[in-house]
Amino acid sequence: LVVRLMAENPLLQVDLTFTDGIVDIVASGIDVALRVATLQASELVAVRLVDNPRVLCAAPSYLAAHGCPERLVDLDGHACLTLHAMDAWPFQQAGQSTAKRIKGRLAASSVDTVLAACVAGAGIALLTYWDVAQELANSTLTAVTLSDAEPEQLAIWAVLPTREHMPARVRQFIHALKIELTMPMSALRAAGAE
């Protein structure tokens, strides 16, 4: 998307920074940050771009060897793959938010590491649709549905220092990004309806 926008706008200059940490975008002079998280209250302006459902998933080989959990409590008997600082997975159960304490044999600071371990059959992971869309589509991962709980959902947000004096380049980027992200989500919803 960025390459396409640069081709369409020869004067556009882009400086991308990738980090999982929260950056002070005002102090850093950043025009827009993309966040995939539950946002905390702040003075920043947040624009919801698209939903980003969390997906409980595992490799077919893991499920064949260990069975598929049917209820939230069943996760206690499974090897769960976690991200650092996320030892509890957020779920909706009976209309209420609940945090399920997870103990697993592997914890990592990188989504890519958890994803690779999950694909390799090391256990069950809770990742976002954007992390696992390709693996779900090519069946290297299988979505796990629980009868009594579903993962709490996330969104992808554009976070801006202010709504006032928003540069045209930022408005155009956010508009293009929203369109780009909406297309795969439409396909996911259509697949879920089948």
C-alpha positions in Angstrom: 0.0 0.0 0.0 2.8 2.5 0.9 4.6 1.7 -2.3 1.5 2.2 -4.3 0.7 5.5 -2.6 4.3 6.7 -3.2 3.9 5.8 -6.9 0.6 7.8 -7.1 2.1 10.7 -5.2 5.7 11.4 -6.3 6.3 14.1 -3.6 5.2 11.8 -0.8 8.0 10.8 1.6 7.5 7.9 4.0 9.5 7.0 7.2 8.2 3.8 8.7 9.0 2.6 12.2 8.0 -0.9 13.4 7.7 -1.7 17.1 5.4 -3.6 19.4 6.0 -0.9 22.0 3.8 2.1 22.6 5.5 5.2 21.2 4.9 8.8 22.2 3.8 9.9 18.8 3.6 13.6 19.7 7.1 13.7 21.1 8.4 11.7 18.2 6.7 13.8 15.5 4.8 10.9 14.1 1.9 11.7 11.8 0.0 8.4 12.4 0.5 5.2 14.3 -1.3 1.9 13.7 -2.2 0.0 16.8 -3.7 -3.4 17.2 -4.8 -3.4 20.8 -7.4 -2.4 23.2 -6.8 1.4 23.4 -6.2 3.1 26.7 -7.7 6.5 27.4 -5.5 9.3 26.2 -5.5 12.7 24.5 -4.7 11.1 21.2 -7.3 10.8 18.4 -8.2 7.2 17.4 -9.9 6.2 14.2 -11.1 2.6 14.0 -10.0 1.2 10.6 -11.3 -2.4 10.8 -12.2 -5.2 13.2 -9.4 -7.6 13.9 -10.9 -10.7 15.5 -8.9 -12.8 17.8 -8.8 -16.5 16.7 -8.1 -19.5 18.9 -6.2 -21.9 16.6 -4.0 -24.9 16.4 -2.3 -27.1 13.8 -4.4 -30.0 12.6 -1.5 -32.3 13.8 -1.8 -30.9 17.4 -5.6 -31.3 17.4 -5.3 -34.9 16.1 -2.8 -35.8 18.8 -4.4 -34.0 21.7 -8.0 -33.4 20.9 -9.9 -30.2 20.5 -10.9 -28.2 23.6 -14.7 -27.8 23.7 -15.1 -25.4 26.6 -13.0 -22.6 28.1 -11.9 -24.8 31.1 -10.6 -27.4 28.7 -7.7 -25.1 27.8 -6.2 -26.1 31.2 -5.3 -29.5 29.7 -3.6 -28.1 26.6 -0.3 -26.7 25.6 -1.0 -23.0 25.1 1.5 -20.8 23.3 1.6 -17.3 24.8 3.0 -13.9 24.2 5.0 -12.3 27.0 2.9 -10.1 29.2 -0.2 -12.0 28.2 -0.5 -14.8 30.7 -4.3 -14.4 30.6 -6.4 -14.6 27.5 -9.5 -12.3 27.2 -12.8 -14.0 26.4 -16.5 -13.2 26.5 -18.4 -15.7 28.5 -22.1 -15.5 29.2 -22.0 -11.8 28.2 -19.2 -10.9 30.5 -15.5 -10.3 30.0 -13.3 -12.9 31.6 -9.6 -13.4 31.7 -8.5 -17.0 31.4 -5.1 -17.7 33.1 -3.0 -19.6 30.6 0.0 -21.8 31.4 2.0 -23.1 28.5 5.3 -24.6 27.6 6.2 -21.7 25.3 6.0 -18.0 25.8 7.6 -15.5 23.3 8.0 -11.8 22.8 7.2 -12.2 19.1 3.9 -13.0 17.4 5.9 -14.6 14.5 7.5 -17.0 17.0 4.2 -18.0 18.5 2.7 -18.4 15.1 5.6 -20.6 13.9 5.3 -22.8 17.0 1.6 -23.1 16.5 2.0 -24.1 12.8 4.6 -26.7 13.9 2.1 -28.3 16.2 3.4 -27.2 19.5 0.1 -26.1 20.9 -2.9 -23.7 20.8 -2.5 -20.0 20.3 -4.7 -16.9 20.6 -3.7 -14.7 17.7 -5.5 -12.1 15.6 -7.1 -12.8 12.2 -4.4 -10.7 10.5 -1.7 -12.9 12.1 -3.3 -16.2 10.9 -5.4 -15.5 7.8 -3.1 -17.1 5.4 -2.6 -20.2 7.6 -6.4 -20.6 8.1 -6.9 -20.3 4.3 -4.3 -22.9 3.5 -5.4 -25.2 6.4 -2.0 -25.2 8.1 -4.0 -23.9 11.1 -7.5 -24.7 12.2 -9.8 -22.3 14.2 -10.9 -23.7 17.5 -14.4 -22.8 18.6 -15.4 -23.1 22.2 -19.1 -23.8 23.1 -19.1 -21.5 26.1 -16.8 -18.6 25.3 -15.4 -16.6 22.4 -12.2 -14.6 22.3 -12.6 -10.9 23.1 -12.3 -8.9 19.9 -9.8 -6.3 18.8 -9.6 -3.7 16.1 -6.9 -2.0 14.0 -6.7 1.7 14.9 -5.1 4.7 13.3 -3.9 6.9 16.2 -3.2 10.6 15.5 -1.7 13.3 17.6 -4.7 15.6 16.8 -7.7 15.9 14.5 -6.9 19.6 13.9 -4.5 20.4 11.1 -4.4 16.8 9.8 -2.1 16.8 6.7 -3.7 15.7 3.5 -1.1 12.9 3.2 -2.4 11.5 6.5 -6.1 11.7 5.5 -5.2 10.0 2.2 -3.2 7.3 3.9 -5.9 6.5 6.4 -8.6 6.4 3.7 -6.5 4.1 1.5 -5.6 1.8 4.5 -9.2 1.5 5.5 -10.2 0.4 2.0 -7.2 -2.0 1.9 -8.0 -3.6 5.2 -11.7 -3.9 4.7 -11.4 -6.2 1.6 -9.8 -9.2 3.5 -12.4 -8.7 6.3 -15.2 -9.0 3.9 -13.8 -12.3 2.7 -13.5 -13.6 6.3 -17.1 -12.7 7.0 -18.2 -14.4 3.7 -16.3 -17.5 4.6 -17.8 -17.5 8.1 -21.3 -17.5 6.6 -20.7 -20.6 4.6 
